[in-house]
């Protein structure tokens, strides 16, 4: 007899009973699920009785179905019709003109026109991986700033935008001519490597991708600082990591800008990552004193209910209309410095 009061054979018998009940429950779940997939008119009297006797399972399965449908709808891309989009852009243009301190938050959606894949769109990196499909490698070194990048730079030059907070590490904001002081690249820049042994940190801005040898928790690039000889590291912040570099992350400027903002324009971001940073949304302020939020994205975002206006459209399409409403010319991109 074991110390717990049951013999070994009794424990094994109890375990068999438990497993049998679990299997019966799973079989009952499968049966109810098959019945629920049928139209009500096609169910037999016996199937109707089984559903009536399995009210808890029916409720659970219907809840699962609603959640799946909800997730599916959130992944769908929605486009406003041209007339509606134009009206929304007109309203957005008024908000941009009237803003005292406008901050722009950008995500992967502003770079898709440069043939750089996003993450959660229909052909995004995470979407394809979840479907078990392969993703193609993109040569980001050949990518050029999009119409949206160039529009943001012009808005900054016109003092209509005060700061840009970006999740992108493709370096296109800097290529568009946006000054380093005007941008916080929260997840790093794939063209910048730094020497953390030098004080202050010494930066090396390259024309090539410095991350070819780096990965999660492995940031040394294989090159050395020309001043002190220490190993250089990339600036990328991977999922699961916490960014500690002052630049190019520039968190201090991002939080200061957010605290001053009366208007935030989110372009091409699912906001599933940015929502985790309360300091970017002034959550310590009462709702009436938080910045007005404008979102441009084809898919649902977790901040939609907070938005003063949601525009369902491609970033380049919206920004082209916006710049036209504001009477501003979009500068062309030139590789010539």
N, C-alpha and C positions, 0 to 999 in steps of 0.2 A: 504494500500500500504506500503510495507516495505521500509526501508531506502535505500536499494540498487536499488530501482526502479522497482522490480518485486514483484508481489503479491505472497502469499503462493501457490495458485493454479498454477500460472505461473511457479514457481520454480519446483513444483512437475511434471508439464507437461514436462519441459525441462529435468528433471532427467530421466523420462520415455523414452524420445527420445534418450538420451545418452546411456541408458542401452540397448535399442533396437538395436542401431547401433553397440554396443560392441558385442551383441549376434550374429548379422548378420556377423560381422567380424570373430568371432570364428567359425561360421558355414562354412563360406567361407574358412577359414584356414583348417578345417577338410576335406572339399571336395577336396581342392587342394592337401592335404597330401595323401588322399586315391588314387587320380589319379597318383601322383608321384611314389607311390609304385608299380604301374603297369608298365610292359614293354611298350616302346613307340608303338610297333606294336599292342598292345592290347587296346590302348586308342581309344575311339570313336571320331568322328568329333566334337561333342558337348564338349567333355572333352578337346580336343585340343584347342577349342576356349576359354574355361574357363581359361586354363593355359596362353594363350596369353593375356587375359584381366587381369590376376593377376600376372604380371611380378614381382612386388615387393614381393608378398607372396612367389612366387617360389624361388626367390633369398634368402629370409630369411630362408625358409625350407631347401634348399640345403646347406646353411651355417651351420644350426643346425646339419644336417646329417654329414657334414664333421667334425665338432667339436666332435660329438659323436664317430665317427670312429677313430679320432685321439686319444681321451681319451682311447678308447678300445685297440688300438695298444700299447699305452704307458703302459698299465697294463699287456700286454702279456709278458711272459718270453721267452727269446731268448737264445739259446745255440749255441756257435760256434762249428763247427765240430772239432773233435780231432786234425786234422792236422793244421787247422787254429789256434786253441787255443795254440798248441805247439809253433807255430811261434810267436804268440803274447807274450807268456810267455818268449821266448828267448829275445825278444826286451825289455820286462819289466826287465828281469834279468840284461841286460846291463845298464838300467837306474838306478837300485838299486846300482850296482857296482860303477857307475860314480857319483852318487849323493854326494854332499858335506854336505847337511843337509836334510835328508829325514824325513818327518812327515807322520804318518799314521792316517787316519780318519776312524773310525769303526762304523758300525750301526748294527741293529738287525740281518742282514743276516749272520753275522759271528757266531751267536749263535743258528741258526736253527738246526745245526747238534747235538746240545745238547738238542734237543726236546723243545726248547724255541721258541714260535711262533714269526714271524716278524710282521710287521704292514701292509704293502701294497702288499705283495705277494698274490698269488691265495688263500692261506689259512691263510692270515694274519688277525690280529685282526680287523683293520679298514675295510678290504675287506669283511669279514664275517658279520660285523655289518651293513654295507651298504646294504647287501643282506637280512637283517632281520634274519640271522642265529645266533644260539647261539655259544659261544666260550667256550672251555673247560678250566678249571683251570689247570695250570701247576705248579708242585712243583719245584720251582727254587732252593731250598736248596739242592736237589739231583743232580743238573746239574753240569757237569764237563767241564773244558776248552776244547775247540775243537782243532783240528789239526791247525786251523788258529791262535787261541790264542797262542798255544805253539810255532808256527813258528815265530810269532811277537816277543815273548820273546827271542827266539834264535837270531833273527836279531838284537834286541837291545843289547844283550850280545856281539855280534860280531861288535858292533858299526856301523852297517849298517842302523839302525833306531835310530833317536835321541829323538823322542817324539811321544806319542800316544794320540790322542784326540778322546774320545768315547762318543757316545750318549747313550750307554747302561748303565743300572743301575743294571745289574745282578751280578756284582762283579767278573766275570770270568777272567778279565785281571789281577786282583790282585792275584787270585788263581793260575794263570799260572806262577807266580813268577816275574811279572813285578814290579819294585820298585814304590812306591807311587810318587816319584819325577818325574818319567818318564811318568806319565799318568794324563790327565785331564778328569774327569768323569763329563761332562757338565750337565748331568741330575741327578746327584747324585748316591748314592750307597745304595741299599736296605739293606745292612748289617751294615751300619754305622749310629749311632745316636750321636748327639752332645749336649753339654751344652753350650748355647750361653751366659749364665750369667757369666761363667768363662772367664778370660782373660789370655792367649789366649783361644779360644774355646777348651773345653775338648772333645776328641773323644772317643767313645766306639765302637770297632769293634766286631761284634757279629757273632756267627755261625748260627743264625736264622734270619728270615725276620723281620725287625723292623717296617715294614709298615702296619702290620695287622690292626691297629686301626686308621691309618692316611688316609687322602684324600686331595682333592684339597682345599687349604686354611686352612687345618686342619692338622697340622704337629706334634702335641704332641703325643708321643708314649705311655704315661701312666707310664713311668719309671722315676726315679729321679736320679740326679747327686749324686754320693756317697760323693763328696767333699763339695758342697754347698747346696744340697737339691733341687735345681731348677729343673723344668720339662725338660726332654730331648725331642728333636725334631728329626725327620728324616731329611735326606738330599735330598729328592726327589724334582725335579723341574717338576711340572705338566704343561700340555698345558695351556697357559694363565697366567703362573706365570713367574716371573723373579728371577733367582737364585742369591742370595746375599752372600752365604757362601763362605769363602775362600777355604776350603777343604770339601769334595773331588773334588769340581768343578774345582778348580785350573785354573781359567780363565786367570790369569796372565801368567802362564807358556804356556798356549795354544796360547795366542796372541804373546808372545815372540817367540815361536817356529815357528808360521806361518810367522812372519816377517823375520826370518832367513832362512826359507825353500827355497831350489831351486827345490825340488821335493815333491809332495804330492801324496800319494797312498790312494785312497778311497776304502774301502772293505765293501761290504754288506750294503750300505746305499743308500736310495732313494735320499738323499741330499735335500729333500724338506724342511727340517728344517734347516740343516746346511747352506744352501744357503742364509738364512736370516741374517747371521752373516758376514758382509763385512770384519771384521778384520781377519777372517780365510782364506780369499781369496786374500789378499793384493790388494784390489780394488783401493787403493790410488796410487799404482804404475802403470806406463805405462804397457800395455800388454806385451811388450818385456821383461820386468823385473820381471814379475810374475812367480811363481813356475810352473814347468811343471806338468801337472795333469794326473794321471793314475787312471782309474776307473774299478773296478771289480764288476759287478752287472748284474743280469739276466734281469732286466727291464730298461726302459728309465729313465734317470735322467736329471734334468734341467741344469746340467753342461756338458752334453755329447759333445756339440759343442765346449767347451773350452778344451776338453781333448786331450792330445797328443796321447793317446791310450785308447780304451774302450775294455775291455775283457768281453765277455758274457759267464759267467761260474759260477759254485758254488765256493764259497770262498775256501773251503777245497780242491777242485780239482785243482784250480789255485795255491794255496800255496804249495801243494804237488809237482807240477811241478816246481814251482819257486825254492823251496829249493833244488830240485834235480839239476836244472841248476846251482845254486850257490855252489853246492857241500857241502851243510850243512845238518847235521842230525837233524831231528825233535825230540826234547826231549819228552819222554812219561810223562804224568801227573801222579803224585803220591800224594795221600792225606796225606802221612806221611811227617811231617815237618823235 
